[in-house]
Amino acid sequence: MRVADMMKPGGRVFLKSEWGQISDEWPCVSFTKRSVGDQLRREFVAGRDVLVYVGTTDPETTRLPEHRSRLISAVTIEPNQVLETRKIVPLDVWTKSNAQWGDRWPYSMAVISAANIVGPPFPAAHDVIPAAYRSFSEIANRGGVVEALESEREAIMSLDIEPMSLDLREDVRAYLELRSSLSRNVIPW
């Protein structure tokens, strides 16, 4: 499979810096600023778009060297609701994170589907998406998301992925099941 298989042909590719791959330990897209969630609610369309994790360069936070500055995961999210991260992340992981970092990521969006990009070696962000990767350093984009455009979008869409299932907490599963049942009952015009 490729990243393109997770999205519609006209879909957008968003990028977010992260400390590691998507996993059961942190099965959501989290952010410090509510404005990041507001941007995703306005711009990200579930079922059409994809969000790709880019490993940070900091060895203290991105502990696995093979993840640093690399394209490591791809997810689709439910952008219509910003959730409390503490209700998504397993309690023991949340407690440990708060002890070390404080309530640094209070907001999240549920992940609908997830995949890890095939590696190691994982694709280097500066090789695949040089312009988008540089834009992370702009003050306006710190802690936020950026978009891969044109040839960089195409390059990300061609990356090989390994789909995975996440073990979600009960309230997140209930929310996603409700969302799914409501979307099945919508009458197409």
DALINGI-V685605 format. One record per residue. SS is DSSP state (alpha for helix, beta for strand, coil for the rest). PHI is phi in whole degrees, -180 to 180 (none if undefined). D_FIRST is the distance of its C-alpha to the first C-alpha in Angstrom with 1 decimal. Layout:
BEGIN
SS|PHI|D_FIRST ; SS|PHI|D_FIRST
END
This chain:
BEGIN
coil|none|0.0 ; beta|-126|3.8 ; alpha|-55|7.0 ; alpha|-56|8.1 ; alpha|-72|6.4 ; alpha|-92|8.7 ; coil|-140|11.7 ; coil|-82|14.0 ; coil|-54|14.7 ; coil|-92|17.8 ; coil|-67|16.6 ; coil|-97|17.9 ; beta|-115|16.4 ; beta|-99|18.8 ; beta|-127|19.3 ; beta|-141|21.3 ; beta|-76|22.8 ; beta|-142|22.4 ; coil|-89|23.9 ; coil|-170|20.9 ; coil|-72|17.4 ; coil|-60|17.1 ; beta|-160|18.7 ; coil|-63|21.1 ; coil|-71|23.9 ; beta|-143|23.1 ; coil|-88|20.8 ; beta|-155|21.6 ; beta|-99|21.9 ; beta|-115|25.5 ; beta|-154|28.1 ; coil|-81|31.7 ; coil|-95|32.8 ; alpha|-58|32.8 ; alpha|-61|32.5 ; alpha|-66|28.8 ; alpha|-62|28.2 ; alpha|-63|30.4 ; alpha|-63|28.4 ; alpha|-64|25.1 ; alpha|-62|27.0 ; alpha|-76|28.2 ; alpha|-108|25.1 ; coil|-84|21.9 ; coil|-113|21.0 ; coil|-61|19.0 ; coil|86|16.3 ; coil|-110|16.5 ; coil|-104|16.1 ; beta|-137|14.2 ; beta|-121|16.0 ; beta|-112|15.0 ; beta|-82|17.2 ; beta|-116|19.2 ; beta|-62|21.2 ; coil|-71|24.9 ; coil|-93|27.3 ; coil|-78|29.8 ; coil|-67|30.1 ; coil|-72|31.9 ; coil|-99|29.1 ; coil|-94|25.9 ; coil|-70|27.2 ; coil|-83|24.4 ; alpha|-56|25.0 ; alpha|-71|21.4 ; alpha|-97|20.4 ; coil|-67|23.3 ; coil|60|22.5 ; beta|-120|18.8 ; beta|-86|15.6 ; beta|-121|14.7 ; beta|-150|13.0 ; beta|-134|11.8 ; beta|-139|13.5 ; beta|-113|14.9 ; beta|-124|18.6 ; coil|-96|21.6 ; coil|-84|23.8 ; coil|-79|26.8 ; coil|-145|28.3 ; coil|-90|29.0 ; beta|-111|29.6 ; beta|-77|31.6 ; alpha|-57|29.4 ; alpha|-61|31.9 ; alpha|-91|31.0 ; coil|-109|27.2 ; coil|-75|27.3 ; coil|-52|28.8 ; alpha|-54|32.5 ; alpha|-65|33.0 ; alpha|-69|30.3 ; alpha|-63|31.9 ; alpha|-62|35.3 ; alpha|-64|34.4 ; alpha|-63|32.8 ; alpha|-65|35.9 ; alpha|-63|38.2 ; alpha|-87|36.6 ; alpha|-117|35.6 ; coil|76|37.5 ; coil|-83|36.0 ; coil|-77|33.9 ; coil|-128|30.9 ; coil|-74|32.6 ; beta|-113|30.1 ; beta|-149|26.6 ; beta|-126|24.1 ; beta|-69|22.2 ; beta|-91|18.5 ; beta|-87|17.0 ; beta|-141|13.4 ; beta|-140|12.2 ; beta|-154|9.6 ; beta|-103|10.7 ; beta|-71|9.8 ; coil|-68|9.9 ; coil|-178|13.6 ; coil|-75|16.5 ; coil|-75|17.3 ; coil|-81|15.5 ; coil|-60|15.7 ; beta|-74|19.2 ; alpha|-59|19.8 ; alpha|-67|22.9 ; alpha|-89|21.1 ; alpha|-84|18.1 ; coil|-133|20.0 ; alpha|-58|23.7 ; alpha|-70|25.4 ; alpha|-63|23.5 ; alpha|-63|23.8 ; alpha|-62|27.5 ; alpha|-68|27.9 ; coil|-61|27.4 ; coil|-79|30.8 ; coil|-69|32.6 ; alpha|-54|34.8 ; alpha|-63|33.5 ; alpha|-100|29.9 ; coil|-64|30.7 ; coil|78|29.2 ; coil|-113|27.4 ; beta|-119|24.2 ; beta|-127|23.8 ; beta|-114|21.7 ; beta|-87|19.7 ; coil|-118|21.1 ; alpha|49|20.9 ; alpha|-66|19.5 ; alpha|-69|18.5 ; alpha|-60|16.5 ; alpha|-62|14.8 ; alpha|-64|14.2 ; alpha|-67|12.5 ; alpha|-61|10.2 ; coil|-88|9.1 ; coil|-70|8.4 ; beta|-76|5.8 ; beta|-133|5.6 ; beta|-119|6.9 ; beta|-60|7.9 ; beta|-145|11.7 ; coil|-104|14.8 ; coil|-104|17.8 ; coil|-91|21.3 ; coil|-91|23.1 ; coil|-65|26.9 ; alpha|-56|28.6 ; alpha|-68|29.7 ; alpha|-71|26.2 ; alpha|-59|25.0 ; alpha|-63|28.0 ; alpha|-63|27.4 ; alpha|-66|23.8 ; alpha|-66|25.2 ; alpha|-62|28.0 ; alpha|-58|25.8 ; alpha|-65|23.7 ; alpha|-67|26.9 ; alpha|-68|28.5 ; alpha|-70|25.7 ; alpha|-71|25.9 ; coil|-91|29.7 ; coil|-74|29.7 ; coil|-84|31.4 ; coil|-71|29.6 ; coil|-97|32.2
END
